[in-house]
Amino acid sequence: MKKLSIIMLIAIIILAACSTGGEPKDIKKVTITGNGLSLFSETNEHIEDREIVLEHQEDIKVIVKALKKSSSYSGATTADGENFKMSISYKDDSSDTILLWLYPKDHIGRFQKENYTGSVYLLNEEDIQSIAKLMNVKEVQ
């Protein structure tokens, strides 16, 4: 019985250490700024940044779902700068900035937290297209 108690205690400690620390923060809005969904070319003399603000929960869920389903990648990546910055504002008035590389025509999507030198996260094809579609719809509105 004593061994069983010790094993259960160890299991509980391991599970507690692996937990994410509770519920994620409630997101108030996501602001995406960037220079468009197309790759930069020399024919474009000036690319203007655009801003899309997502405040509806359905729109925010598209972004959250994509970020959660991403896979960590620690290999080599291109040195190209991000084409979007995503600012996630929480209801407690804190925020995070995420650098986003999104090229739906080339089936490329990845992100990394700003000022973070760790892993880059790869978006899956379905989520790349979902984010691009959402951004196109919001840009037209």
Secondary structure, 3 states (H helix, E strand, C coil): CHHHHHHHHHHHHHHHHHCCCCCCCCEEEEEEEECCCCCCCCCCCCCCCEEEEECCHHHHHHHHHHHHHCEEECCCCCCCCCCEEEEEEECCCCEEEEEEEEEHHHCEEEEEECCCCCCEEECCHHHHHHHHHHHHHHHHC
